[in-house]
Every structure is written in structure tokens, then in C-alpha cells.
Amino acid sequence: MRDSRRARIVLAVLLLLSLAFVVLDARGSADGLRGTASNVFGPLERAATSVTRPIGDFFSAIGGIGSNAERADQLQARNDELETRLRELESDAARVEQLDELLGLAGKARYRIVPAQVIAVGPTQGFAFTVTLDVGREDNVRADQTVINGQGLVGRVVSVGRRTSTVLLAIDPSSSVGARLATTRQIGLIDGRGDADLELQLLNPRAQLEPGDALVTFGSRGSPFVPGVPIGTVTSVRGTPGSLSRVARVAPYVDFNALDLVGVVLGRPADDPRDSLIPPSPTPSPTASPAPSPTSPAEASPGSTQAPASPGPTATGG
Amino acid sequence: MGPRAGRALLAGLLLTVSVVLQVSVLSRLPLPGATPDLLVVVVASWALKRGSTEGAIIGFAGGLLLDLAPPADGPMGLTALVLAVCGYLAGLVADEADRSAFAPLVITVLVSLLSVTLWAGLAALVGDPRVSWSALAGQWFAQALYTAVMTPFVLPLVHRLLGRLEPVTTRW
């Protein structure tokens, strides 16, 4: 039964009531009511939420599919970017380490060096025996300069361009380096064999030679090599003392497969570093302490100008 | 007083459930434009069955509950006012609604649009800064859509519940 007059009266009353509430709320007196309501509705709402949340999440997931896919793409792109940067940083860290070693070695001996990068490897089957550096005449590089890296002798410069130069590696069959045994100061010649090892021939056939002995460059005046650069260690000896030849195999300190950062030695040092640059060996071998006294590295015949090998503390502390 | 008490009880339960559903469930759905207004549908359904007087009362009660229940942020009493008016108006055309099958749906949708408009207008009067014409226009479309979706489910349910309480059942 629709009683329109009654309905209108009721409506009017309700409207007034509503306005009363509005006013009350505006004056701040309705907060108590709100508090009571929240005590009643709070638990109900929590219960309803816990029951329906999985459904809501499902719909949210669907609704968010577009933006999720986009976000996934963005994250993927950023991830790729970061991975690339990480790889770059790692390779930079490796370079820094090489540079450190190189400068450390050069600094100990006070070589003046130009750091350079191997930018090309000469084409040969198996090992490549020449490499190209990214320094040349403009960088004061000249032919017949020694090339080293943080580990030891790499080779010598054979030809120089304006901005590049070619290095003949020590393992090249045509490479021949004057060498000295670090301990006994015996002189010999180290040749490349075209493979991983070098060959040592001592001048004095009666000289003592044992596996593990370290070799450095002799560096006589007029030789392209500066003195004191570590070359390698003896791995095996052929022939016996007294035979006509004493030949030994030498494992080089430098890894010729992994040449990257090298240094070209610009000038001869004032003093012969002797054996101060040799890395500490696992087997304790007495090494002479470096004497800053200028010894003429020229025509030194075995036994004449050499001080007796005195066991002393190794001087590689740097 | 039996059926009236029964109706009052039903009203209380129905309104509480609707408010909780609206606030905890419907508001959380990531639906664009507007939140589906379950309460106005319940109020309109009730009014279409029981007339303007009850429609106004139900609207007022439901609106007040919505204003009070957390998260209560608008000026209290506004929803009560709006829904009271909507319930009254829905009840006014209750007679016409019996004539066709689509009429209740159309009426409910129109009433829901009115509720949105009234609410926005009153909120602007009271000084709520969130109201704007562009927001309102967006709400109209969404509100009409969601109401149209909900009404076919809610209205028969309300009518059936009311019918259970009536002492005399009319057979269709």
C-alpha cells in the first residue's frame, strides 16, 4: 500500500535527521558513533576480507597483467644493462690488476715504460709469435726496445709505425735473448722454440744448473734488452756437467696465450736490477740483495766482476 | 508487529552484509571508474517491493551505516540523505515497475545514477575538494554498467527474502 503523504512526511523527517548528522559531524560530535561503528564493522570487514582476498587478488592479477608484462620488460632491459656493466667492470678490474703488476715490476727496477695494449696477434698456426701494440713512434717507441708485462719478459720491438708497433715474442724461433742465472750469475742464451717453452744454453758447460733456477735478462750494452727482466725458470736439464753442451728447458713466467696489457721499456735503468724482479719462488733459493752500486753490465765474464753469491734476504719485497 | 519486526531484522542483516561486502570486497576490485554500489541496488530493490516509505527508511539506515563503517571519510549523513531520497523515489514508481520485466532494471540503474549525482552535488556543497565534473562523468558510465550487472542478481534475492516474510504470498 503506497501512502504518498505518509511517505513524504517520513522522507522529510529522514532528510532533517541526515542534515542533523552532517552538522553534528562538522562540529566533531559524531566521532563516538564512528568509534562504535568501527568496533562492530571492523571484525566483519576483516572476516570478509580474509575470505575474499584470494578472489580479489585474482582479479587484481588479471587487471595488472598489462602493467606487469610491461614492468617485466622494463626489468629485463635493466637487468641486461646491469649485466653488461658488471662484465665491463670485471674486465676493467682484471686490466687494473695487470697494470698494477706491470707498474710494480717497472717501478722496482725503475724502468721507464709506456703501457700498451696488445691489439692484434700475428697470424701463424699454433702459437702466434708476433703481436701488435697500440703504441708507436708518437709514443716514443723505437725498434729494439724491451717489452715486458707484470710477469716478466714478453719480447722486443721489431718494427714501429706511427701509432702501432710489432713485437717479436720471446718464444719465436728467431728470438735470442742474453740471459743470466739469477743465483750463480752464469751467462747463457735463451732461444725461442716456437712452442710453450724456451731453450737455455749456458756459456759455461761446467756450470751448475738445476730445475727451478730462475733466469733474468743479461742486458748487455748494445743488446735490445734491458737487464734484470725475469724470463722464466728451468724445468729440465739435458746433458751432464762436463759434456760439450748444457741445454735446459725454461718455462717462461709470461703466459704468452693471455697477453693483454704490456709495457715497452723506453730507457735503460741507471742500475742493473739484477734479480730483484724475480717473483718469489716456492722453493727457497738464496738470492742476492740488489746492490745499487753501479756495476757495468757490459763484458762481464763469468767469475770476474761477480760478487760471491751471498745468501741474504730476498729483495723482492718491493 | 510480527512481520514488521521481521522486516526490521531482515533490513538490519541485509544492510550490514551489504555494507561489509561493499567496503571490504567490492571496493577492492580493481574496476575502473566507480565502485559498484551494492547498497543502492538493495535499497532500490526494497523500495520497488515495499514502497516509498520503507524505501526512504531503508535508504536512510543503509546510508548511515555506510557513513559510519570504516573507512568513513565523507561527511557523515550525506549518504544517508542521498539514499533516503533514492529509496523514496524508487518507491514512487514501484507501481509502474510491476508492468514490465525490464522496468525494475532500468529504474534501479537510473536511481543509482541519481545517487551518484546527488552525492557529488551535496559533497561539493559541503566543500569536499575531490568532487569535479570530469570525475562525475566517468562515474556515471561505470555506475550504470556495474548496477546493470548487479541488479539481476540482487533484486530477485531481496524480493524473495521479503516475500518469505509476507503473511500473504501472492502467486505470480
Boltz contact constraints between the chains, C-beta under 6 A:
constraints:
  - contact:
      token1: [A, 2]
      token2: [B, 51]
      max_distance: 6.0
  - contact:
      token1: [A, 6]
      token2: [B, 53]
      max_distance: 6.0
  - contact:
      token1: [A, 7]
      token2: [B, 52]
      max_distance: 6.0
  - contact:
      token1: [A, 7]
      token2: [B, 53]
      max_distance: 6.0
  - contact:
      token1: [A, 10]
      token2: [B, 53]
      max_distance: 6.0
  - contact:
      token1: [A, 10]
      token2: [B, 56]
      max_distance: 6.0
  - contact:
      token1: [A, 11]
      token2: [B, 56]
      max_distance: 6.0
  - contact:
      token1: [A, 11]
      token2: [B, 88]
      max_distance: 6.0
  - contact:
      token1: [A, 14]
      token2: [B, 56]
      max_distance: 6.0
  - contact:
      token1: [A, 14]
      token2: [B, 60]
      max_distance: 6.0
  - contact:
      token1: [A, 14]
      token2: [B, 84]
      max_distance: 6.0
  - contact:
      token1: [A, 18]
      token2: [B, 77]
      max_distance: 6.0
  - contact:
      token1: [A, 18]
      token2: [B, 80]
      max_distance: 6.0
  - contact:
      token1: [A, 18]
      token2: [B, 81]
      max_distance: 6.0
  - contact:
      token1: [A, 21]
      token2: [B, 76]
      max_distance: 6.0
  - contact:
      token1: [A, 21]
      token2: [B, 77]
      max_distance: 6.0
  - contact:
      token1: [A, 22]
      token2: [B, 75]
      max_distance: 6.0
  - contact:
      token1: [A, 22]
      token2: [B, 77]
      max_distance: 6.0
  - contact:
      token1: [A, 25]
      token2: [B, 75]
      max_distance: 6.0
  - contact:
      token1: [A, 25]
      token2: [B, 76]
      max_distance: 6.0
  - contact:
      token1: [A, 30]
      token2: [B, 76]
      max_distance: 6.0
  - contact:
      token1: [A, 34]
      token2: [B, 68]
      max_distance: 6.0
  - contact:
      token1: [A, 34]
      token2: [B, 72]
      max_distance: 6.0
  - contact:
      token1: [A, 37]
      token2: [B, 68]
      max_distance: 6.0
  - contact:
      token1: [A, 37]
      token2: [B, 69]
      max_distance: 6.0
  - contact:
      token1: [A, 38]
      token2: [B, 70]
      max_distance: 6.0
  - contact:
      token1: [A, 41]
      token2: [B, 69]
      max_distance: 6.0
  - contact:
      token1: [A, 44]
      token2: [B, 20]
      max_distance: 6.0
  - contact:
      token1: [A, 45]
      token2: [B, 20]
      max_distance: 6.0
  - contact:
      token1: [A, 45]
      token2: [B, 23]
      max_distance: 6.0
  - contact:
      token1: [A, 45]
      token2: [B, 24]
      max_distance: 6.0
  - contact:
      token1: [A, 48]
      token2: [B, 20]
      max_distance: 6.0
  - contact:
      token1: [A, 48]
      token2: [B, 24]
      max_distance: 6.0
  - contact:
      token1: [A, 48]
      token2: [B, 25]
      max_distance: 6.0
  - contact:
      token1: [A, 49]
      token2: [B, 24]
      max_distance: 6.0
  - contact:
      token1: [A, 52]
      token2: [B, 25]
      max_distance: 6.0
  - contact:
      token1: [A, 56]
      token2: [B, 28]
      max_distance: 6.0
  - contact:
      token1: [A, 59]
      token2: [B, 29]
      max_distance: 6.0
  - contact:
      token1: [A, 60]
      token2: [B, 30]
      max_distance: 6.0
  - contact:
      token1: [A, 63]
      token2: [B, 30]
      max_distance: 6.0
